[in-house]
Amino acid sequence: MSTAQEKRELRFSDNQLAGVLYGDLNKNLHILENGTGVKINTRGTVVTISGPTHDVVLTENLLTQLYGLIETGYPVFSSDIAFGLKILQANAKARLEQIFLDKVYVTTRNRVISPKTPNQKLYIDAIRDNDVVFGIGPAGTGKTYLAVAMAVSALVSGTVRSIILTRPAVEAGEKLGFLPGDLAQKVDPYLRPLNDALIDMLGTEKAFDLIDQGTIEIAPLAFMRGRTLSNAFIILDEAQNTTREQMKMFLTRIGFDSQAVITGDVTQVDLPASQKSGLVQARTLLQGIKGIGLCSFTKADVVRHPLVQKIIQAYETDQSGHDA
């Protein structure tokens, strides 16, 4: 049985804006062609889409919505084409402006940080609406990066006086005692991803100035014991590697006028087999408590290189085969 074919024509009003939509050398349109079964031809502001009916309708919807975003001044990148396509493939009625135009923070290089998937949008809204939020899902879904962006936004707006970024110092089978150097050198590899996110948003000089002033603190989880963390935005990253005791210790450090975001991937626990993950326990124990948000991400939310999503899928398939 052959698939129904269709040809549709789109006309845009502004040649320059249409060029932004197409991308350099029509790069954005090539991404669409590769992601669907359509063929796209352009002549000035006129776009002709041909192929299977479902894919033609999908492509027309995406191009129309993206052009509308460009008209508002939104700088559409090639990655937005891929994200928009995934969103509309999952829900043809989705409105991209409700996701892409939710401005979280503007970096020193004038790059707008905003959610790129429906789950990222739910995550941002949960952080705005709750004092404690858990973001749980695979690598590359933007859990930590968006949390840091929300923290920086809160600091710049004066909502909090400080940012505290922390991780448990256990990862990939390594322990701090087996690494060379003093404590600062030992801790650095584990906290570098948080540092990189800060530099990306604030610029190197401002990020390190705020760290030197103590306004931003990046420290291993053990340094939180015995403290009360008030008027701060606190992020616990790689929380799947906390023990139950460490998770309880962290959650009971939160003081007045503070907000905490806990991120992790429960499929990548590096604790010894005899120890249970504090993140896994917390997800079950704290469900339904007012003021605590629980957000889940899937491989569909991966916003890194397209291969990352395929790699995650391959490992999930392999794991399910072993579990069978």
Beta strands, then each sheet from edge to edge (+ up, - down):
strand 1: 5-11
strand 2: 39-43
strand 3: 46-52
strand 4: 105-106
strand 5: 112-113
strand 6: 132-136
strand 7: 162-167
strand 8: 170-171
strand 9: 174-175
strand 10: 216-220
strand 11: 232-236
strand 12: 259-264
strand 13: 292-296
sheet 1: 1+ 3- 2+
sheet 2: 4+ 5-
sheet 3: 10+ 7+ 11+ 12+ 6+ 13+
sheet 4: 8+ 9-
end
